Amino acid sequence: TQVWDENNRVVPVTVVKAGPCVVTQVRTNDQDGYDSVQIAFGEIDPRKVNKPLKGHFAKADVTPRRHLVEVRTTDAGEYTLGQELTAETFESGVKVDVTGKSKGKGFAGVMKRHGFHGGKASHGAHRVHRKPGSIGGCATPGRVFKGMRMAGRMGNERVTTQNLTVH
């Protein structure tokens, strides 16, 4: 959607549902070798939770949740077990990095997946309009180099967008 900023300009925004999340574990450098906070979110039927996770949630004194995520942070000591985190944690105007999964596009060709231009439309082009072209030499090197961009599954990957402003 869109919002208007302080200069009365239209700014495109993405509305994100953030929370309520609950802190289920606080990892410290002394015990675990690194600092992080484990948070849980999403509703789930308690019958669908296995015993180890039930014990983990009971130790934190919270109801079972669908997702468990661990976030590395230097100020892990400021969080307590069972503390609830909501969208009010973010102040307006703060820059954040957002990580998520991209949409899965299925099996895609090189034109869609990598932006190849394809072959000629005419002048003798025979069924090569959307083909990748050459993928390497012949007897030398006698193989296809690793990392050669080819057709394959596209999307459904972890993607991070940096320096987004919270409105």
N, C-alpha and C positions, 0 to 999 in steps of 0.2 A: 504494500500500500504506500501511502505518501503522507508526509507531515510538512508543516511550514516551520522554518527555523526563525531565529531572532531577527534576521534581515528580510523576512517575509518572502524567502525563496522556497520553492518546493523541493523537498529532499526525499528520494526514494528510500523506503525502509522495509525491513523484513520483521514481522512480528514473531517473536520467539516465546514459547511457553517455558519459563525457567522456574521450576520448583513446583510445589515445595519439596526440597531435598532434606535429608536428615543425615547427620554425621554418624557413621557406624564404627569407625576406627580412626585413631590418630597415630600415625607412625612417626617415631622420632629417630634422630641420628644415633642416639645412645643404644636403643634396642634393636633397630632394624637396619642401621647403616645409611639411612636417608630420611628426609622429612617429607611427609605427604599426609593428605587427608582422604579417607575413603568415605564417599557419600553414596546414599541409596535413594532411588526415586521410582515412581510408577507403582500403581496398585497391582496387587496379585492376590489370588485366592490362597489362603494359608495352607490349604490341602495340597497345593502344587509345589510347595517348597520342600526340599529334601532336609534330612536331619542335620547335617553339618551346617547348612545355612540357617536353619531354625535356631541352632545354638549360637551362631554368630550374631544374629539379630537379638536374641534374648540377652546376650552378654551386654549389648549396647542399650537394652531396654527400649527397643522400638518394634513396631509391627513389621512383618516381612514386606519387602519391596521387590519389584521385578528386576531392576537393574542395579548393579554395583559398579561404581567407577572410582578409580583412585587418581587424585590430582596432586602432582608434586608442587610443593610450596615451601618457602623459607620460613613462613610464620605459622607452622602447624601447631605450635604450642598455644595459640590463641583460640583454638577450637576445642569444644568439649563433646563427649559422647552424648548423643541424643539431641544435640543442638540443631534447630531447624534453619535451613538456608532458603531464602526466597529471592524474588527478583528485586526487592528493595535493597539488596546488598550492593547493586550497581547504581552509582549516582549518574545523573544526566550529564553528558559531555565527556565522560571517561572513555578512553580508547581501550578496546579489548580485542583479543584474538579468539576467533570462533572456529571450532573443529567439529566436523560432522562427516557423514557418509554421503557421497554423491549419488545421484540417481543412476541405477543400472540401466544401460542401453542395450544389453545383450551382445551378440556377436556382430561386430561392426567392421566394415571394410576400411582400407587405408585412407580413403578420401574423407570419411566421417571421423575416423579415429585420430588421424594424424594431420589432416588438412592437405593431403597430396592433391595435386592439380589434375591428375589423370592423364589419359592419352588424348590424341586429337579427336575431334568430333567427326571429321571426314578426311578426305585426301588419302584414301587407302587404309584407314584404320579399320581393322577387322577384329571386333570383339575385344578391344583393349581400352575402351573408354574409361573404365573405372579400375583398371589393373594397377599394381604398384610400380611396374617397370622392372628394371634389373635389380637383383639383390646381391650382386657381387661378380667377381671374376670367374674364370673357368678352372683350368688346371692349377693356376696360381691365384689365390691361395688354396683352392680346392675345397673350400668350406664356406659357410655363411658366418660372418662375424657376429659375435654376441651383441645383443642390443639392436639388431636390425629391426626397423619399424615395419611391422606387418599387420595384417588383419587379426582380430581376436576380440576377446571380451572387453567391453568398454564400460567405464563407470563402476559404481559400487565400490569406491575406494575412499580411504580416509583423506579428507581435504581440509586444509587450514587456511582461513582468510584472516590476514593480520590488520591491525589498526582500524577497526571499525568503531565508529562513534556511537555511544549509547544515547538514545533520545528519550 
